[in-house]
Amino acid sequence: MQQIQRYFRKAGKALARFFGRVKKGSPIDIAILVCAAALIIALLAILVMSLLPDAAPVDASSSAPSSSSVSASQSGSYDPDADALDKQAYDGTILPETADGGQTYIDETMFLGDSNTYRLVAYGLTTWQNNLSAVGMGIQHVTSTPCMYFKGSSSPVYVAKAVSMMQPRRIVITYGTNNTNSTADTFKNQYRSALEAIKKEWPYADIIINAVPPVAQTRTGAAAAQKAIDEFNKALADLAKEDGYRFLNSSEALKDPATGFARASYMIEDGLHLNEQGAKALIDYVRTHTYETEDRRPALTTIPTHTATPEETFNPQAASSSSSSSSSEAEGVTVTFSVKDGKDGGSLSGTLTQKVKPGETCSTVTATAKEGYSLEWGCTEGRIENVNNGTLTFTVPANTKLESISVWVTFKNKHTHTWSDWKVDESDSTKHTRTCTASGCTNPPKTETENHIKGNWTADPSDATKEHIYCTKCGAVLESRTVEHTHTPDSGTTTPATCTSEGVTIYKCTSCGQETSRTKIDALGHDFSGQLTESDGSVWKKCTRCGAKGDMISGPSAPSSSTPPPAPSSSAAPEASGAADAPAA
């Protein structure tokens, strides 16, 4: 202890001498002090940075990425199993795979969300009549910002009010892409508040919480972003379980199982937004993981026409192209116009490939539909006010990060289709198709293709030992299994049997036709203890097992005593022949 005390006394005296030299202006000692201070500051900065949470991405279509997002480590590791959902723990909450609900299920569903939900309309997978979404929107805006617009009204309304105006049967809600800079607990609480507001305005809809879509592995800070999204999805599954909602685990359709990030083929260049293929995969997942309950809605009132929310609502920089600093601003974005479907139904005119800077407008392109056809525009990014107007002047979004944007028109035949029966698709056995047989349809005729719809297990009509799951629309066999079968009858009392001389009686099952046998215990051959009476009164022995006819027991009955005697012969002599021969008087 004394040695330690001497050490501190010596160290104290040394420090006093050091600061004394610094006070007198010693250059060397001042330099040592500055270097030590810088080293301490650097160590403190490293310690603070290590304690901060990883940066998370924001929607590229909303505000510009924050500096923390850009500086997030791209080399950070990501474990896809770390926050994976335990499906058994959420049994009854996570929606299982079901039969395909078809387009009707989608039409009866209202989709709420941010830019990825917005893109469902752009790709023609939903319409504004069943889509309440906005680019750059977060879950907090559901209760804080009036942002849903309707035709004939200049003032927007809150999301919950818009839901009650649209009167949906069910809701699929998807937010989170623009919230990953908050904690999972904060996100969960904001989600709960939003759902409670919606239920208060419209308590008749089934609510399905959809998983936050994954990001691409190529995105800056992808590891930190995907980790945050996984934590969000676990919090949403907990919320659904706690409050009685259903959770749609669409991540299993959008994720690459090998990496845990989004499938590269499902994302546009920014690594944050779904492309058309990814959006279709999401809709297919919704259709095959249905949640259908009794329709609880009261008699519906007139439903107003919903219109798109202006992009500048949550993206102020979209109003001016000067805010964009991307390379596309200087070089321009390549905008390509094309006919997507129904090429025989119309044509395009104008410059179909243009180079336009963000925020600026393309030269006019005109779509002309043939008689009997309608048209509808769509785009990969941006907004088209009137999708049914043949004349289009498309404006490139001011905040786009894309180098190219596709704009398309679809020509649709107005005539009423007369559909053939559904049949298995020759090119894909997992789907079935049907074709319009009416004259005047497009050339080739309009064809629809969709996934098989699973029915229940049903017995094979030709083989009672097998069951199949048939497609309810085309009748294709989707699954088969062997089942235990009890042959009926097993006593031979209602089905003729066959007796053999070896003492075996053979019976045939009434449902499957298979022959079964049972050994007699009383005697070989037939058991003629039964009787058979024919229509002529004869009585015969009858086998009690197979019904075979044996020996006669008694002959036909004797004739009845009421039978009249035979008529007299014509050669009989007259009683008084002499009198008969007497001459007449």
C-alpha positions in Angstrom: 0.0 0.0 0.0 2.9 2.4 0.9 4.5 1.6 -2.5 1.3 2.5 -4.3 1.0 5.8 -2.3 4.6 6.7 -3.2 3.8 5.9 -6.9 0.8 8.3 -7.0 2.8 11.0 -5.2 5.6 10.8 -7.8 3.0 10.7 -10.7 1.3 13.8 -9.2 4.6 15.7 -8.9 5.5 14.7 -12.6 2.1 16.0 -13.8 2.6 19.2 -11.9 6.0 19.8 -13.5 4.5 18.9 -16.9 1.7 21.5 -16.7 4.2 24.0 -15.2 6.3 23.7 -18.4 3.1 23.9 -20.5 2.2 27.1 -18.7 5.6 28.6 -19.4 5.1 27.8 -23.1 7.3 24.7 -23.7 6.6 23.8 -27.4 7.3 20.1 -26.8 5.0 19.7 -23.8 2.2 21.7 -25.5 2.5 19.3 -28.6 2.3 16.3 -26.2 -0.8 17.7 -24.5 -2.6 18.4 -27.9 -1.9 14.9 -29.2 -3.2 13.3 -26.0 -6.4 15.3 -26.1 -7.0 14.4 -29.7 -6.4 10.7 -28.9 -8.9 10.9 -26.1 -11.5 12.6 -28.3 -11.1 10.0 -31.0 -11.5 7.1 -28.5 -14.7 8.7 -27.2 -16.1 9.1 -30.7 -15.5 5.5 -31.5 -17.2 4.4 -28.3 -20.3 6.6 -29.0 -20.6 5.3 -32.6 -20.4 1.7 -31.5 -23.4 2.3 -29.1 -25.6 3.9 -31.8 -28.2 1.7 -33.7 -27.5 0.8 -37.3 -28.8 3.3 -39.8 -31.9 2.4 -41.7 -33.1 3.3 -45.2 -35.8 5.7 -46.1 -38.1 5.6 -49.1 -36.1 6.7 -52.2 -39.3 8.2 -53.5 -39.8 10.3 -50.4 -37.1 12.5 -48.8 -33.5 12.3 -49.8 -31.5 9.6 -47.8 -30.1 10.9 -44.5 -26.4 11.0 -44.0 -26.7 8.1 -41.5 -28.4 6.0 -44.1 -25.8 6.7 -46.7 -22.9 6.0 -44.3 -24.4 2.7 -43.1 -21.9 -0.1 -43.5 -22.5 -2.2 -46.7 -20.2 -4.8 -45.4 -22.2 -5.4 -42.3 -23.3 -9.0 -41.7 -26.9 -10.1 -41.8 -28.3 -13.3 -40.3 -31.7 -14.2 -41.9 -32.5 -16.6 -39.1 -31.8 -14.2 -36.3 -35.3 -12.7 -36.2 -37.2 -15.3 -38.3 -40.8 -15.9 -37.3 -41.6 -19.1 -35.5 -44.8 -20.1 -37.3 -45.9 -22.4 -34.5 -45.8 -19.5 -32.0 -48.2 -17.6 -34.3 -50.5 -20.4 -35.1 -53.9 -18.9 -35.9 -52.4 -15.5 -36.5 -50.2 -16.1 -39.6 -52.4 -16.8 -42.6 -51.7 -20.3 -44.0 -51.8 -21.2 -47.7 -55.3 -21.6 -49.0 -57.0 -22.2 -52.3 -56.7 -19.3 -54.8 -59.3 -16.6 -53.9 -59.2 -15.3 -57.5 -59.8 -11.8 -58.7 -63.0 -11.5 -56.7 -61.0 -11.7 -53.5 -58.7 -8.9 -54.6 -61.6 -6.7 -55.7 -63.2 -7.0 -52.3 -59.9 -6.1 -50.5 -58.7 -2.5 -49.8 -54.9 -2.1 -49.9 -53.5 0.6 -47.6 -49.8 1.5 -47.7 -46.9 3.5 -49.0 -45.1 3.6 -52.4 -45.0 -0.2 -52.8 -48.8 -0.3 -52.4 -49.0 2.7 -54.7 -47.2 0.7 -57.4 -49.9 -1.9 -57.4 -52.1 0.6 -59.3 -49.3 1.6 -61.6 -48.9 -2.1 -62.6 -52.7 -2.5 -63.1 -53.0 -5.0 -60.2 -55.4 -2.9 -58.3 -57.4 0.3 -59.0 -57.7 3.5 -57.0 -61.1 2.2 -55.9 -59.4 -0.4 -53.7 -56.1 1.3 -53.0 -55.5 4.0 -50.5 -51.8 4.7 -50.7 -49.3 7.5 -51.1 -45.6 7.7 -52.1 -43.3 8.5 -49.1 -46.0 7.8 -46.5 -45.3 6.3 -43.1 -47.5 4.6 -40.5 -47.6 7.8 -38.4 -49.3 9.7 -41.2 -52.4 7.5 -41.0 -53.5 9.4 -37.9 -51.6 12.7 -38.3 -52.1 13.8 -41.9 -55.2 14.2 -44.1 -53.8 12.7 -47.4 -56.6 10.8 -49.3 -58.3 12.6 -52.1 -61.7 12.1 -53.8 -63.2 13.4 -57.0 -65.3 16.5 -56.4 -63.6 17.5 -53.2 -60.5 19.7 -52.9 -59.8 18.8 -49.3 -58.1 15.5 -48.4 -59.3 13.3 -45.5 -57.6 11.1 -43.0 -57.0 7.4 -44.0 -59.5 6.1 -41.5 -62.2 8.4 -42.8 -61.3 7.4 -46.4 -61.7 3.7 -45.4 -65.2 4.3 -44.1 -66.1 6.1 -47.3 -64.9 3.2 -49.4 -66.6 0.5 -47.2 -64.3 -2.4 -47.9 -64.9 -6.0 -46.8 -61.3 -6.5 -45.8 -58.1 -4.5 -45.5 -54.5 -5.4 -46.3 -52.2 -2.8 -44.7 -48.5 -2.4 -45.5 -46.4 0.3 -44.0 -42.8 0.3 -42.7 -40.5 1.1 -45.6 -40.4 4.8 -44.5 -40.3 4.1 -40.8 -37.1 2.0 -40.3 -35.3 5.0 -38.7 -37.5 4.4 -35.6 -37.5 1.5 -33.1 -39.6 -1.6 -33.4 -41.5 -0.6 -30.3 -42.3 2.8 -31.6 -43.4 1.4 -34.9 -45.6 -1.1 -33.2 -47.3 1.5 -31.1 -47.9 3.8 -34.1 -49.4 0.8 -36.0 -51.7 0.0 -33.1 -53.0 3.6 -33.0 -53.5 3.6 -36.8 -55.5 0.3 -36.7 -57.6 1.5 -33.8 -58.5 4.7 -35.7 -59.5 2.6 -38.7 -61.6 0.2 -36.6 -63.4 3.2 -35.0 -64.4 4.6 -38.3 -65.2 1.3 -40.1 -65.5 -1.7 -37.7 -66.9 -4.1 -40.3 -63.7 -5.0 -42.2 -61.3 -7.9 -41.5 -57.9 -6.4 -41.0 -54.8 -8.2 -42.3 -51.3 -6.8 -41.4 -48.9 -7.4 -44.2 -45.1 -7.9 -43.7 -42.8 -5.0 -44.5 -41.2 -5.8 -47.9 -37.5 -6.8 -47.9 -34.8 -4.7 -49.5 -32.3 -5.8 -52.2 -28.8 -6.9 -51.1 -27.3 -4.3 -53.4 -28.9 -1.4 -51.6 -26.6 0.8 -49.4 -26.8 -0.3 -45.8 -28.8 -3.4 -46.8 -27.7 -5.5 -43.9 -28.8 -2.9 -41.3 -32.0 -2.2 -43.2 -33.0 -5.8 -43.5 -32.3 -6.5 -39.8 -34.6 -3.5 -38.9 -37.3 -4.8 -41.3 -37.1 -8.3 -39.7 -37.5 -6.8 -36.2 -40.5 -4.7 -37.5 -42.2 -7.9 -38.9 -41.8 -9.7 -35.6 -43.3 -6.7 -33.8 -46.2 -6.7 -36.3 -46.8 -10.4 -35.9 -46.9 -9.8 -32.1 -49.4 -7.0 -32.6 -51.6 -9.1 -34.7 -51.6 -11.9 -32.2 -52.3 -9.6 -29.2 -55.1 -7.6 -30.8 -56.8 -10.4 -32.9 -55.7 -9.4 -36.4 -54.3 -11.7 -39.1 -50.6 -11.5 -40.3 -49.7 -12.0 -43.9 -46.2 -13.2 -44.1 -45.5 -12.2 -47.7 -41.8 -12.0 -47.0 -41.5 -15.7 -47.7 -42.7 -15.0 -51.3 -40.5 -11.9 -51.8 -37.3 -13.0 -50.1 -34.5 -14.9 -51.7 -34.3 -18.0 -49.3 -30.5 -18.2 -49.9 -29.7 -14.7 -48.6 -32.8 -13.4 -46.8 -32.8 -10.2 -48.9 -35.3 -9.5 -51.6 -35.1 -11.5 -54.8 -33.1 -9.4 -57.2 -35.6 -10.1 -60.0 -38.4 -8.5 -57.9 -36.8 -5.1 -57.4 -36.2 -2.0 -59.4 -32.7 -0.4 -59.5 -33.0 1.4 -56.2 -33.3 -1.9 -54.3 -36.3 -0.6 -52.3 -39.3 -0.7 -54.6 -41.0 -3.7 -56.2 -40.9 -4.0 -60.0 -43.9 -5.4 -61.9 -42.8 -9.1 -61.4 -42.4 -8.5 -57.6 -45.8 -6.8 -57.4 -47.4 -9.7 -59.1 -45.7 -12.1 -56.8 -47.2 -10.2 -53.8 -50.7 -10.2 -55.3 -50.4 -14.0 -56.0 -49.4 -14.5 -52.3 -52.4 -12.4 -51.2 -54.7 -14.5 -53.4 -53.4 -17.9 -52.0 -53.3 -16.9 -48.4 -56.9 -15.7 -48.0 -58.9 -14.7 -44.9 -62.6 -15.0 -45.6 -65.2 -14.5 -43.0 -68.9 -13.6 -43.1 -69.5 -10.2 -44.7 -70.5 -8.0 -41.7 -71.0 -4.8 -43.6 -74.3 -3.0 -43.5 -76.1 -2.0 -46.7 -73.5 -0.1 -48.7 -74.0 3.5 -49.6 -72.7 5.3 -52.7 -69.0 4.9 -52.9 -67.1 8.1 -54.0 -64.3 8.1 -56.7 -60.9 8.0 -55.1 -58.0 9.8 -56.8 -54.3 9.6 -56.4 -52.5 11.5 -53.6 -50.1 14.1 -55.1 -46.5 13.0 -54.7 -45.4 16.3 -53.2 -47.7 15.6 -50.2 -44.9 13.6 -48.5 -42.1 14.6 -51.0 -41.8 18.4 -51.0 -38.8 18.2 -53.3 -41.0 16.7 -56.0 -42.4 20.1 -56.7 -39.0 21.4 -58.1 -36.5 19.6 -60.2 -33.7 21.8 -58.6 -33.7 19.5 -55.5 -32.5 16.5 -57.5 -28.8 16.0 -57.6 -28.7 12.6 -59.2 -26.9 12.0 -62.5 -30.3 11.5 -64.2 -30.9 15.3 -63.7 -27.9 16.1 -65.8 -28.2 13.4 -68.4 -32.0 12.9 -68.4 -34.2 9.8 -67.8 -35.0 7.5 -70.7 -38.8 7.2 -71.0 -40.1 4.4 -73.2 -43.7 4.2 -74.4 -45.1 0.9 -75.6 -48.3 -1.2 -76.0 -48.4 -3.8 -73.2 -51.4 -5.9 -74.0 -54.0 -6.0 -76.8 -51.7 -4.9 -79.6 -54.4 -5.6 -82.1 -56.7 -3.2 -80.3 -55.0 0.1 -81.2 -51.7 2.0 -81.9 -49.3 4.5 -80.5 -48.0 7.6 -82.2 -45.4 10.2 -81.2 -41.8 9.9 -80.0 -41.8 6.5 -78.2 -38.3 6.9 -76.7 -37.4 10.2 -75.1 -34.7 11.5 -72.9 -36.2 13.9 -70.3 -34.7 15.5 -67.1 -36.4 14.8 -63.8 -39.3 17.2 -63.2 -39.8 17.9 -66.9 -42.6 16.7 -69.2 -42.3 14.4 -72.2 -43.6 15.4 -75.6 -47.1 14.2 -76.2 -47.7 10.6 -77.1 -51.2 9.5 -78.4 -52.8 6.1 -78.0 -55.6 5.4 -80.5 -58.0 2.6 -79.7 -59.9 0.8 -82.5 -63.7 0.7 -82.5 -64.9 -1.7 -79.7 -61.8 -1.2 -77.6 -60.9 0.9 -74.6 -57.4 2.0 -73.3 -55.6 2.3 -70.0 -52.2 3.8 -69.2 -49.7 2.5 -66.7 -46.1 3.3 -65.6 -43.3 2.0 -63.5 -42.8 5.3 -61.7 -44.7 8.5 -61.7 -48.4 9.4 -61.8 -50.9 9.5 -64.7 -53.9 11.6 -63.9 -56.3 10.2 -66.4 -55.4 6.7 -67.3 -58.2 6.4 -69.9 -57.3 9.5 -71.9 -55.7 8.7 -75.3 -53.5 11.8 -75.3 -50.7 11.6 -72.7 -48.1 14.2 -71.6 -46.1 12.3 -69.0 -44.0 14.1 -66.4 -40.9 12.5 -65.0 -40.9 12.5 -61.2 -38.6 15.2 -59.9 -37.1 13.0 -57.3 -36.6 9.9 -59.4 -33.4 7.9 -58.9 -34.1 5.7 -62.0 -32.2 6.0 -65.3 -35.2 4.7 -67.2 -39.0 4.6 -66.8 -41.5 2.5 -68.8 -44.9 3.9 -69.7 -47.4 1.6 -71.4 -50.9 1.4 -72.7 -53.2 -1.6 -72.7 -56.0 -1.9 -75.2 -59.0 -3.9 -74.0 -61.8 -5.4 -76.0 -65.2 -4.0 -74.9 -67.3 -6.9 -76.1 -68.7 -9.4 -73.6 -66.5 -12.5 -73.4 -68.1 -16.0 -73.8 -65.7 -18.2 -72.0 -64.8 -21.8 -72.7 -64.5 -24.3 -69.9 -61.3 -24.1 -67.8 -58.6 -26.6 -68.8 -55.1 -27.3 -67.6 -52.5 -25.0 -69.2 -50.4 -27.0 -71.5 -47.3 -24.9 -70.8 -47.7 -24.8 -67.0 -49.5 -27.6 -65.2 -49.9 -25.5 -62.0 -52.4 -23.2 -63.9 -55.5 -23.5 -65.9 -56.7 -21.4 -68.8 -59.9 -20.5 -70.6 -60.5 -18.7 -73.9 -63.2 -16.4 -75.2 -65.2 -18.2 -77.9 -67.3 -15.2 -79.0 -66.8 -13.7 -82.5 -65.1 -10.4 -82.6 -62.7 -11.1 -79.8 -59.1 -10.1 -80.2 -57.0 -12.2 -82.6 -55.9 -14.5 -81.1 -58.9 -14.6 -78.8 -58.7 -13.3 -75.3 -57.3 -16.0 -72.9 -57.2 -15.9 -69.1 -54.8 -17.9 -67.0 -54.8 -18.4 -63.2 -53.5 -20.8 -60.6 -55.4 -23.9 -59.8 -58.0 -23.6 -56.9 -57.7 -26.4 -54.5 -60.9 -28.2 -53.4 -61.3 -30.7 -50.5 -60.3 -34.4 -50.5 -62.8 -36.3 -52.6 -63.1 -40.1 -53.2 -62.1 -41.4 -56.6 -65.4 -42.5 -58.2 -63.6 -45.5 -59.9 -61.4 -46.6 -57.0 -62.7 -46.3 -53.5 -59.2 -46.9 -52.1 -58.0 -43.5 -53.3 -58.8 -39.8 -52.7 -57.8 -36.8 -54.7 -57.8 -33.0 -54.4 -59.3 -31.7 -57.6 -59.1 -28.1 -58.9 -62.6 -26.7 -58.4 -62.6 -25.0 -61.7 -60.9 -27.3 -64.2 -61.1 -30.7 -62.4 -57.4 -31.4 -62.6 -56.0 -33.8 -60.0 -53.7 -31.8 -57.8 -52.9 -34.3 -55.0 -53.7 -38.0 -54.4 -53.5 -40.4 -51.5 -54.5 -44.0 -50.6 -57.1 -44.5 -47.9 -58.3 -47.4 -45.9 -61.5 -48.9 -47.3 -64.1 -51.1 -45.6 -65.8 -53.3 -48.2 -69.6 -53.3 -48.0 -71.5 -55.4 -47.4 -69.3 -57.8 -45.6 -72.0 -60.3 -44.9 -73.3 -61.0 -48.4 -76.9 -60.3 -47.3 -77.6 -57.7 -49.8 -75.2 -58.6 -52.6 -75.3 -61.9 -54.4 -72.3 -64.1 -53.5 -70.7 -67.1 -55.2 -70.3 -70.3 -53.3 -67.6 -72.8 -54.3 -67.2 -76.5 -53.8 -64.2 -75.9 -51.6 -66.4 -74.3 -49.0 -65.6 -70.7 -49.7 -68.2 -68.0 -50.2 -67.1 -65.1 -52.4 -68.7 -61.6 -51.9 -68.3 -58.5 -54.1 -68.1 -55.0 -52.4 -70.9 -52.7 -53.6 -68.8 -49.6 -53.7 -65.5 -50.7 -55.2 -66.4 -54.1 -56.8 -63.5 -55.9 -55.2 -64.1 -59.6 -54.3 -63.5 -60.8 -50.8 -64.0 -64.3 -49.4 -64.9 -66.1 -46.1 -64.7 -69.8 -45.3 -67.9 -71.7 -44.4 -68.0 -73.4 -41.1 -71.0 -75.8 -41.5 -70.5 -77.7 -44.8 -68.8 -77.5 -48.1 -70.6 -75.9 -51.1 -74.0 -74.3 -50.8 -76.0 -73.9 -47.7 -79.5 -75.0 -49.0 -81.3 -74.5 -45.8 -83.4 -71.7 -47.4 -86.5 -72.1 -49.7 -87.6 -70.5 -52.9 -91.2 -70.5 -54.0 -91.8 -70.0 -57.7 -94.9 -68.4 -59.3 -96.3 -71.8 -60.3 -96.4 -72.9 -56.7 -93.3 -75.1 -56.8 -90.9 -75.0 -53.8 -87.2 -75.3 -54.2 -84.1 -75.4 -52.0 -82.2 -72.1 -51.9 -78.6 -71.3 -50.8 -78.8 -68.8 -47.9 -75.4 -67.3 -48.9 -75.5 -66.8 -52.7 -79.1 -67.4 -53.5 -78.4 -70.4 -55.8 -81.5 -72.6 -56.7 -81.2 -76.2 -55.5 -83.5 -79.3 -55.8 -87.2 -79.1 -55.9 -88.9 -79.8 -52.6 -92.4 -80.1 -53.9 -94.1 -79.8 -57.3 -96.7 -77.4 -58.5 -100.1 -77.4 -56.7 -102.9 -79.8 -57.9 -105.7 -78.4 -60.2 -108.6 -76.7 -58.4 -112.0 -78.8 -57.9 -113.9 -76.1 -59.6 -112.6 -77.1 -63.0 -115.7 -77.9 -65.3 -116.1 -81.5 -66.7 -115.1 -82.1 -70.3 -117.8 -81.6 -72.9 -119.7 -84.9 -74.2 -118.5 -86.6 -77.4 -120.5 -85.9 -80.6 -120.8 -89.8 -81.3 -123.0 -90.5 -78.3 -126.3 -92.4 -79.1 -129.6 -90.6 -78.6 -131.6 -91.7 -75.6 -134.7 -92.8 -77.8 -133.6 -93.6 -81.2 -136.8 -95.1 -82.3 -138.8 -92.0 -81.6 -136.3 -90.1 -83.5 -136.8 -92.2 -86.6 -140.6 -92.0 -86.6 -142.1 -90.4 -89.6 -143.7 -87.1 -89.2 -147.6 -87.1 -88.9 
